[in-house]
Amino acid sequence: MDELNHINKKSASEVIAALGKRFKEYRLVSRLTQKEVSEKSGVSVLTIRRFELGYSYNITMGNFISMLKAIDFTDGIADIMPEIPVSPYAMAKLEERKPKRIRHGKQS
């Protein structure tokens, strides 16, 4: 079972542990050692090791993003919180406010 399913029923530490395991899988597929990720990201090897083991010590959003960049997972960062699509109702409201035509003043 995927550890990130039913995320709303999990504690923050359980989610961090699941992300740590998933990060390790991506790091290994990228053929990078923890030391190489550390050098590329500026995050200590100890922090990376603990994160991959499921501990949340020193895992800040900045550390996590730096580590994702180090394994070249920048495309996935935008998927964490994708843009909210504009609803048809909101689009209709925007269209209502748009001027029907633009009047230009007389030019001298």
Secondary structure, DSSP 8 states (H G I E B T S, - for coil): --TTTTGGGS-HHHHHHHHHHHHHHHHHHTT--HHHHHHHH---HHHHHHHHTT--TT--HHHHHHHHHHTT-HHHHHHHS------HHHHHHHHHHS-S--------
